[in-house]
């Protein structure tokens, strides 16, 4: 599939194993760290109402209990509320970071009063501290840890295995100019693990512009961008003409790149081969865990040493960890 002219694949690493057949294609690989998983939670959050029907002190003054107008119930512990206070004394409003010294917060906190202001914020007072806390309805809704909300998040983030999935396609021009297309791109990467961008200029290292649209680049032994092309004397299997078996890149790394970008630069219609196949490793892992639980436990608990040594290179790599992690 890398034999698509002017196209770029974004692949969530460790979700897909890659198999490349032999060819003389020229392509570039770039790796990045991208926290794309939160997209699912945000999408659900924006669809829910923040209107509160009732709010009061409950559980012997140890918690705030509220009911949203959609009927959903939520409860927030007094200590959780204190450490999530959004007032100017506790939170830097530009960085959203906590600035109040934690050791000054009493160990035991009970709620004295709770009410809503004219702008909808929640105002809270505690018995053991002369402090008026402020929390927004949006903050409470987004961070609700009620059983119903936790169940919703589990359902949204549950992997859906598809045997007939079609790789989603988007235009790079649309992603650049449209927030909606950018959001859809992130969702495809987060939900399906792979997305094809068309209309990407076939320019050397242009893939950096694509990757940095959503994440920062991750340095590797090969730098931030790796040029993959056929060479006569190869020290890496990626530079040869032979087919590569299914594999994940940078398995020896303690922290593997989160997203991998593959950008095809050159293709000759007379060349046979060069297709790239992707396998859903999450699906394979789930089947393996079900059918072979003892072997799966071994893979996730017993350390295994990955070693990458090549005497033509300056720096060999050795790292030990279980082959799979949960």
Helices and strands as residue ranges (DSSP letters): E 7-12, E 16-20, E 26-33, H 38-46, E 52-58, E 63-68, E 73-77, H 78-83, G 102-104, E 111-116, E 122-126, E 132-135, H 137-142, H 147-157, E 169-171, H 172-177, H 179-191, E 194-198, H 207-211, E 216-217, E 225-228, G 237-239, E 244-247, E 259-266, E 276-280, H 281-291, H 293-301, E 304-308, E 317-321
